[in-house]
């Protein structure tokens, strides 16, 4: 069975392209182009992340090359104008860098990226030292898990723990990441809990819960005729 990716350390890229604070403008452009990345952390000599330089930061120099912004525009975009005049990483970088820890959950990393409108986050330790980098595509890797792997985890960690008495009567079906729970259980009060726990499994796309109480068929309790 594969280890379930639950935290950033499970999916992050360990090899990271970075530059120092004194890296020149052209060096930064060449580095991004060479390694086909759109952003990179800026490191102090000991490997501590002090900022991030992105293609968007570098493009500001081109954007303002022939533009004479109005006074109102200048006031509104003071930081962009400052970056347009930068020639080193230290002058250009966005600081402090938005980072994440290795033990952060994938949901926490995804939420940070969404709130800050970022495509990737440097991964740091408690001292701010670079450990790796995590991107949007890394976070999506959980959806590459096989249906068999998902079904196995759900049976082991949800069904067997939650429905100890009636676990043998619970079926777990997974198709393209969409999970269906069916069968009968003794305690129907646990059905919403099961749905919530399955939805929390990394890689699950959707959940349909068709669990019913004991003696209840797919369309409801048996009619009087069926009992004769």
Secondary structure, DSSP 8 states (H G I E B T S, - for coil): ------BHHHH-BS---EEETT-BHHHHHHHHHHHT-SEEEEE-TTSBEEEEEEHHHHHHHHHTSS----HHHHHHTHHHHHHHT--BHHHHSBSS--EEETTSBHHHHHHHHHHHT-SEEEEE-TT-BEEEEEEHHHHGGGGGS-HHHHHHHHIIIIIHHH-TTTGGGEEEEEETTEEEEEEEES-GGGHHHHHHHHHTSTT--EEEEEEEETTEETTEE--GGGG-
